[in-house]
Each structure stands twice: as C-alpha cells, then as structure tokens.
Amino acid sequence: MEAVLTVAPDPEDRWKPRPVIVTRAQDMAGCRGMRMGYAPLVALMEEVAARGLKKVALIGIPCQVYAVRALEEEFRLDKLYVIGTPCSDNTTTENFHTFLALLDEAPETISYLEFRADFRVELRFDDGRKKLIPFLSLPISKLPRDFFPLTCRTCVDYTNALSDLTVGYMAGEGDQWLIVRNERGEELVALLGDELVASPPGSSGKRAPHVAAFITNVERAAGGLPLRSMPNWVRPLVSFLQPRIGPKGLEFARTRLEMKAAETVIHLRREQPGKIKNMVPAHVWRLLEAYGLRPAEGEQKEPG
Ligand SMILES: Cc1cc2nc3c(=O)[nH]c(=O)nc-3n(C[C@H](O)[C@H](O)[C@H](O)COP(=O)(O)OP(=O)(O)OC[C@H]3O[C@@H](n4cnc5c(N)ncnc54)[C@H](O)[C@@H]3O)c2cc1C
C-alpha cells in the first residue's frame, strides 16, 4: 500500500481517536488499541486525493466502512483494501472517560482496555499491571441511559459486512477471528504468509438461554423498569462459571449477534418505530424468530 487510513491516539488524550494517513510501516504499531470515540476517518480521503495516493488501505468500524463504500467510486483509487473490525457500540470519548473512572481509582494510568470473548474486560496500566473485570462486575447500571447513542444501539452491521477482511475477537477464544470476505481479503491474508497461524474456530455452549435473558432485560430497561439484576452474592459464582460453561467460539459470536439484533428491534420500537421497516433487514428478523420477536404490521417493507 502507499498509505493506510486509520486512527491513532490524539497527542492530548490517548483515548481520543484521531484519523491519520500512515505511510511508513513502522508507524502502524502506534495505532493499535481500541479507543471509544467518533473519528471522521473518511474525510481523510480528500487529503489522499490531494496527495495523489492511489493504492490505499483503510481500517475502520462498520459506520466508517459504509460511508467509504458509498463514496468509493468518487475517490478514483487504483486499489482500496478495507479491513474492518466488528463493533457493537461506540460513544463519545468524554463518555468513555466516565466509564474508565468507574473502573479504577487512577483511570489516567489505564493504557489499554479490551472487551474479551471470555466475558471479561482486560485493562492494562502504564506500570505493566493487568486487571480482568468480569462483565457482570462492570458498572453498567451507573452509566446514563444514553451512554451509547441510538445509532449504535440500532446498528445491524455488527460484523462489518462491507469490509474485505474483518478482524475481531468475538469467535476467537483468546486469538483473533478473521472473516475473509472476498479476493481482496484473501490477498491481504496472503501477505502475512507464515506470520499468520490460523485454525478453524471452535464452538461450544448454548446461546438461547443467554439471549432470551438478555432480551427480557433490554425490554424492561427500554420500558423504564429497573434491570432484573442478580443478587450480589451470586455474581462471583456466575462470573466464575460464565467463561467455563457459557457459549464459546462461534457460538459466542452468534450469541452477541442475536443480542444485538434484539436490541435493534426493541430500541427502535420504543424510540423510532416509524424507521423499523427501513432499518431492520429480513435477515435480522430471521435471527429473532426463535425468541418470538416477529415483525408487526407495518414493520416490514411491502414486497416489490
Ligand atoms: C468502538 C469499537 C467497538 C468494538 N467492538 C467490538 C466487538 O463488539 N466485537 C469484536 O470482536 N471487536 C470489536 N472491536 C474491535 C476490537 O477492539 C479489535 O480492534 C479487534 O479485535 C482487532 O484486534 P487487533 O489486536 O488486531 O487490533 P489492533 O491492532 O489494536 O487495531 C485496532 C484498530 O482499530 C482502530 N480503532 C481504534 N479505535 C477506533 C475508533 N474509535 N474508530 C475507528 N477505528 C478505531 C485502530 O486505529 C486500529 O487500526 C471494536 C472496536 C472499536 C473501535
């Protein structure tokens, strides 16, 4: 590639994503890490054109990739490679700082945060320490209701379907999960040669009870009722059991996809019912059939 468009930490605030055009391989490592925040990445295409760059890769979350695909022809590039990450939710960097402050007494020393497929969040600190927090111990109830915007709560492209290659953790069990979607994705993977050690993803556990319980909770919360939370004394036990007997590998990825699909319908019904027929595609309804969530009258486009 001549350039990679991605986001780097802002020099003033390492959690703020700053769109960058990377032209030296050694500068890619500085872009690593998940940072919550909105980054106008696609706007950099104007600079790409001004600099005459023609063979470009872009690493982005689904909403950025949608925009880039919609405008792709206008960019007149010779080659565009799109590497996408899955993304369940994003928020403002300001909100993310509030979240970090609830996780540790010295949030300014947190250098890395990642949600993991073993039902835990991993934190790393400047002094090299690591901390794992079970999802059930996260201070979710202390976050404001609008912590995640409606656009994220109702996004139906969790797995970044328009990318050439999706890289995420969801169906991995500690390692990354790759979805090679087309020939360009294959080209990218081939570039890694022997550096990539790949094996088919595993799958175990049963998602249905987890998704059903999640749906009940989201419906209660969306209806303004308190979350049906488990007693504090049960939490450590469930946190211990979840990574051991909960869904793993592909089954974990399916669990999250179905949860996200349900969230979309529940939040749209509550906040923007008129948009359902245009925003919820047929495959999302199919994912929800097993949980009794079916389109009501007017919630699907008329055929033809
Ligand atoms: C807001 C957000 C939510 C995510 N949710 C999920 C999820 O639910 N499930 C899942 O499997 N994966 C999710 N991911 C992807 C995950 O965090 C990892 O990026 C992915 O597993 C790839 O790992 P890696 O070690 O190769 O990434 P790294 O080497 O750390 O690379 C991460 C890439 O993401 C870019 N990036 C970081 N923050 C942003 C941002 N705000 N906007 C755009 N690009 C950004 C970085 O610049 C870098 O290029 C999410 C990422 C983001 C940014």
PDBQT file of the ligand as one rigid body, heavy atoms in Angstrom, charges set to zero:
ROOT
HETATM    1  C1  LIG A 401     -15.663   1.200  19.233  1.00  0.00    +0.000 C 
HETATM    2  C2  LIG A 401     -15.192  -0.224  18.963  1.00  0.00    +0.000 A 
HETATM    3  C3  LIG A 401     -16.012  -1.308  19.332  1.00  0.00    +0.000 A 
HETATM    4  C4  LIG A 401     -15.600  -2.620  19.048  1.00  0.00    +0.000 A 
HETATM    5  N1  LIG A 401     -16.434  -3.681  19.376  1.00  0.00    +0.000 NA
HETATM    6  C5  LIG A 401     -16.057  -4.948  19.062  1.00  0.00    +0.000 A 
HETATM    7  C6  LIG A 401     -16.919  -6.058  19.332  1.00  0.00    +0.000 A 
HETATM    8  O1  LIG A 401     -18.006  -5.875  19.848  1.00  0.00    +0.000 OA
HETATM    9  N2  LIG A 401     -16.511  -7.311  18.969  1.00  0.00    +0.000 N 
HETATM   10  C7  LIG A 401     -15.287  -7.530  18.382  1.00  0.00    +0.000 A 
HETATM   11  O2  LIG A 401     -14.954  -8.677  18.074  1.00  0.00    +0.000 OA
HETATM   12  N3  LIG A 401     -14.452  -6.496  18.129  1.00  0.00    +0.000 NA
HETATM   13  C8  LIG A 401     -14.805  -5.224  18.460  1.00  0.00    +0.000 A 
HETATM   14  N4  LIG A 401     -13.956  -4.173  18.175  1.00  0.00    +0.000 N 
HETATM   15  C9  LIG A 401     -12.634  -4.481  17.561  1.00  0.00    +0.000 C 
HETATM   16  C10 LIG A 401     -11.584  -4.840  18.616  1.00  0.00    +0.000 C 
HETATM   17  O3  LIG A 401     -11.480  -3.777  19.555  1.00  0.00    +0.000 OA
HETATM   18  C11 LIG A 401     -10.194  -5.032  17.962  1.00  0.00    +0.000 C 
HETATM   19  O4  LIG A 401      -9.894  -3.889  17.198  1.00  0.00    +0.000 OA
HETATM   20  C12 LIG A 401     -10.162  -6.223  17.059  1.00  0.00    +0.000 C 
HETATM   21  O5  LIG A 401     -10.393  -7.382  17.823  1.00  0.00    +0.000 OA
HETATM   22  C13 LIG A 401      -8.831  -6.328  16.317  1.00  0.00    +0.000 C 
HETATM   23  O6  LIG A 401      -7.826  -6.612  17.233  1.00  0.00    +0.000 OA
HETATM   24  P1  LIG A 401      -6.310  -6.244  16.940  1.00  0.00    +0.000 P 
HETATM   25  O7  LIG A 401      -5.492  -6.621  18.144  1.00  0.00    +0.000 OA
HETATM   26  O8  LIG A 401      -5.923  -6.731  15.586  1.00  0.00    +0.000 OA
HETATM   27  O9  LIG A 401      -6.457  -4.673  16.894  1.00  0.00    +0.000 OA
HETATM   28  P2  LIG A 401      -5.391  -3.531  16.974  1.00  0.00    +0.000 P 
HETATM   29  O10 LIG A 401      -4.064  -3.943  16.446  1.00  0.00    +0.000 OA
HETATM   30  O11 LIG A 401      -5.487  -2.984  18.361  1.00  0.00    +0.000 OA
HETATM   31  O12 LIG A 401      -6.040  -2.490  15.942  1.00  0.00    +0.000 OA
HETATM   32  C14 LIG A 401      -7.265  -1.844  16.217  1.00  0.00    +0.000 C 
HETATM   33  C15 LIG A 401      -7.571  -0.938  15.060  1.00  0.00    +0.000 C 
HETATM   34  O13 LIG A 401      -8.817  -0.255  15.364  1.00  0.00    +0.000 OA
HETATM   35  C16 LIG A 401      -8.642   1.136  15.135  1.00  0.00    +0.000 C 
HETATM   36  N5  LIG A 401      -9.537   1.873  16.035  1.00  0.00    +0.000 N 
HETATM   37  C17 LIG A 401      -9.432   2.023  17.375  1.00  0.00    +0.000 A 
HETATM   38  N6  LIG A 401     -10.400   2.835  17.851  1.00  0.00    +0.000 NA
HETATM   39  C18 LIG A 401     -11.148   3.211  16.782  1.00  0.00    +0.000 A 
HETATM   40  C19 LIG A 401     -12.289   4.067  16.613  1.00  0.00    +0.000 A 
HETATM   41  N7  LIG A 401     -12.869   4.675  17.657  1.00  0.00    +0.000 N 
HETATM   42  N8  LIG A 401     -12.774   4.255  15.356  1.00  0.00    +0.000 NA
HETATM   43  C20 LIG A 401     -12.205   3.630  14.312  1.00  0.00    +0.000 A 
HETATM   44  N9  LIG A 401     -11.131   2.798  14.400  1.00  0.00    +0.000 NA
HETATM   45  C21 LIG A 401     -10.609   2.595  15.620  1.00  0.00    +0.000 A 
HETATM   46  C22 LIG A 401      -7.169   1.385  15.443  1.00  0.00    +0.000 C 
HETATM   47  O14 LIG A 401      -6.705   2.552  14.814  1.00  0.00    +0.000 OA
HETATM   48  C23 LIG A 401      -6.504   0.136  14.843  1.00  0.00    +0.000 C 
HETATM   49  O15 LIG A 401      -6.293   0.291  13.477  1.00  0.00    +0.000 OA
HETATM   50  C24 LIG A 401     -14.344  -2.852  18.427  1.00  0.00    +0.000 A 
HETATM   51  C25 LIG A 401     -13.525  -1.770  18.075  1.00  0.00    +0.000 A 
HETATM   52  C26 LIG A 401     -13.950  -0.462  18.314  1.00  0.00    +0.000 A 
HETATM   53  C27 LIG A 401     -13.053   0.701  17.902  1.00  0.00    +0.000 C 
ENDROOT
TORSDOF 0
